[in-house]
Amino acid sequence: MALLDDIHDPRDVKRLGRGALPQLADELRAEVVRACSMAGGHLASSLGAVELTVALHYLFDSSRDRIVWDVGHQTYGHKILTGRRDRIATIRKDGGLAGFTSTHESEHDALTVGHASTSLAASLGMALSRDARGDDYDIVAVIGDGALTGGMALAALNQIGHVKPRMTIILNDNEMSISENVGALTHYLGTVQVQRWFQQAEKGSKEALSGVWEPLADIGSRAKKAARRFLDPASNNPFHAMGVRYVGPIDGHNIAQLLYYLEHIKRLDGPTMLHIVTRKGKGYEVAENDPITWHGASTFDPEHPVAKGKAYSWSNAFGDAASAMADADDRVWVITPAMREGSGLVDYSRRHGDRFIDVGIAEDVAVTVGAGLALRHEKPIVAIYSSFLQRGFDQVVHDVSLENLDVIFAIDRAGLVGGDGATHQGIYDMSYLRAIPNLAIGMPRNTQEMRAMLKAAFALGGPRAIRWPRGAVEPAEEVPFDAWPELTWGSWEVLKEGSEVTLLALGPTLGYALDVAGDDPRVGVVNARFVKPIDGDLLRVLARSQRALVTVEDHTVMGGLGSAVAEALTEFGASLPLRRLGVPDVTVPHGTPSKQHESLGYGPGGIRAALRSLGIEPATGPSDASVEGSDAAIGGGRAGGRSAVANAPK
Ligand SMILES: Cc1ncc(C[n+]2csc(CCOP(=O)(O)OP(=O)(O)O)c2C)c(N)n1
């Protein structure tokens, strides 16, 4: 790595001659591949942004100027050039570099991010401050065509065009979100690319135009002018119309072109969008050919790259269940905000394409489209990740719950998620959903129970949230919807009777509870699978029969199962001790979930410690974890392996 070895800081990039930059880009690309092969990560997006990364660091000073990467998943090259090369293979691992940009990690990262579509609003805020203080640094937002589908990005653009601060917006258009990008704007960007080719062809050779201009030859000159205007990207351009100067599209892999345009734009007043066209996965054959699979890679052999097969997951179980539901009822719809693959819906989308809609990275829209469908008596399922549903909170309250509509929220990635880290932790949904009237919440412990919950939700109607974690689950035999098991919504399940203390757990923490309880006759275990409503009858019985209760959840303790139980016990006037184990009031970074559960105090060690604090010496297991146990986990800092599944990004 002749050049890269001498790059310790972005200033070293500026010292290179322009002619050396393509070689630097090649070396950077190889280093990104090497890092992802060892650590897994967002390979295809980072490869597509290599030339842009080099050009930006050549022209701008990222310690002073603000380069605001949207999502932050395309920044492995940026991290390598900004002094983090020696740690790049730790990305997304315990104590390692974050998978996205983080202001806590480097002065060169302008934004702590992970969710899409925030770059433009954040850049506007920065520009307002800069101009109010009379500072003169540059602000460059880099946003993908996928992230641009988010309402937040479009609303920010609307403001930027109005306020007109000096800033550069780079639209990195590769026609892909995680899957193929969707929406009218995407079609528009496609036509702009064609227009550009057309213009070049018009300048270059008349022959190239034959067959294209000929149909226009006979029409009058006014019509021809109008047609030309239509074909001119700058005239009827929506960004231009919104007050943002538009330049492009240009080849985003051509460093000379990037430098040429960026240098000019840098000197302009007001906001300018540079539309660059790139290829996701550029320069690495497998990723170029299959950018969907290689959007988020598990570890691989860089010489013989083969994507690792993934175990049957909760997402697959949901996708199969959704297909069975759609087979049984032609009013079933599934809505995804740009997460077809991650939510297990590839097969569903093929089988039931007429009742599948990808709304782009627009979670708010996904929820309210669900509301609209339900208002017309369809049966929508909004398939969404726990942390992304945060974007649709008001829509759940305002559009779904106030009308008590029959919308099922299929919430994936509930709990700690591994390598994606703090921005993606699915640990708040029970808190924010439990407060919403009409909304019921459940969490199954296996595929059969997921089906039973979906079936019950379907039969009962009203807004119902069913949540499940990231990762593998045992598949269940395929049976038609009618043959799925029945379940009473709101009922808990006693998995093991105990004479003194009962552990109330749900989802993955049930496994910990069962392990710790073992065959100790004093310790019971209940599958507290519904947090709204909870099983009040069973809880009353337990409050009378048990000496103490312990709740265990992979969720923040504030507002989750522990809170629901505490509230109910207070209402009953019960005074038995209650220990609530879960995520304390802290931010949880990327890491191995099982280790984090333990260090946050709700893994097996934490449960044992809780029992011990209640006077029960558990039969087996280590005794080092504390009940609170939160501080040890924060900031990670521990080295160690992780499973490829836990570290593969979404
Ligand atoms: C709010 C939100 N929803 C969904 C995601 C998941 N996600 C991560 S990257 C991505 C695609 C982004 O596409 P684009 O901006 O075009 O970047 P590319 O990967 O194509 O370079 C999606 C949907 C997210 N990070 N944030």
The ligand as an SDF file (V2000), in Angstrom:
LIG
                    3D

 26 27  0  0  0  0  0  0  0  0999 V2000
  -34.4680    5.7540    9.3160 C   0  0  0  0  0  0  0  0  0  0  0  0
  -33.7390    4.6130    8.6780 C   0  0  0  0  0  0  0  0  0  0  0  0
  -34.4380    3.6690    8.0140 N   0  0  0  0  0  0  0  0  0  0  0  0
  -33.7910    2.6350    7.4460 C   0  0  0  0  0  0  0  0  0  0  0  0
  -32.4300    2.5290    7.5290 C   0  0  0  0  0  0  0  0  0  0  0  0
  -31.7060    1.3330    6.9450 C   0  0  0  0  0  0  0  0  0  0  0  0
  -30.8030    1.7050    5.8710 N   0  0  0  0  0  0  0  0  0  0  0  0
  -29.4720    1.8430    6.0390 C   0  0  0  0  0  0  0  0  0  0  0  0
  -28.6740    2.2660    4.6640 S   0  0  0  0  0  0  0  0  0  0  0  0
  -30.0970    2.2500    3.7720 C   0  0  0  0  0  0  0  0  0  0  0  0
  -30.0640    2.5380    2.3070 C   0  0  0  0  0  0  0  0  0  0  0  0
  -29.5350    3.8890    2.0500 C   0  0  0  0  0  0  0  0  0  0  0  0
  -29.4780    4.0840    0.6700 O   0  0  0  0  0  0  0  0  0  0  0  0
  -28.6210    5.2650    0.0870 P   0  0  0  0  0  0  0  0  0  0  0  0
  -28.8180    6.4680    0.9210 O   0  0  0  0  0  0  0  0  0  0  0  0
  -28.9270    5.3810   -1.3450 O   0  0  0  0  0  0  0  0  0  0  0  0
  -27.1290    4.7910    0.3110 O   0  0  0  0  0  0  0  0  0  0  0  0
  -26.3590    3.5800   -0.4190 P   0  0  0  0  0  0  0  0  0  0  0  0
  -26.2990    2.4750    0.5850 O   0  0  0  0  0  0  0  0  0  0  0  0
  -27.0980    3.2170   -1.6560 O   0  0  0  0  0  0  0  0  0  0  0  0
  -25.0100    4.1210   -0.7120 O   0  0  0  0  0  0  0  0  0  0  0  0
  -31.1870    1.9150    4.5690 C   0  0  0  0  0  0  0  0  0  0  0  0
  -32.5700    1.7930    4.1090 C   0  0  0  0  0  0  0  0  0  0  0  0
  -31.7500    3.5290    8.2510 C   0  0  0  0  0  0  0  0  0  0  0  0
  -30.4220    3.4880    8.4110 N   0  0  0  0  0  0  0  0  0  0  0  0
  -32.4220    4.5530    8.7960 N   0  0  0  0  0  0  0  0  0  0  0  0
  1  2  1  0
  2  3  1  0
  2 26  2  0
  3  4  2  0
  4  5  1  0
  5  6  1  0
  5 24  2  0
  6  7  1  0
  7  8  2  0
  7 22  1  0
  8  9  1  0
  9 10  1  0
 10 11  1  0
 10 22  2  0
 11 12  1  0
 12 13  1  0
 13 14  1  0
 14 15  2  0
 14 16  1  0
 14 17  1  0
 17 18  1  0
 18 19  2  0
 18 20  1  0
 18 21  1  0
 22 23  1  0
 24 25  1  0
 24 26  1  0
M  CHG  1   7   1
M  END
$$$$
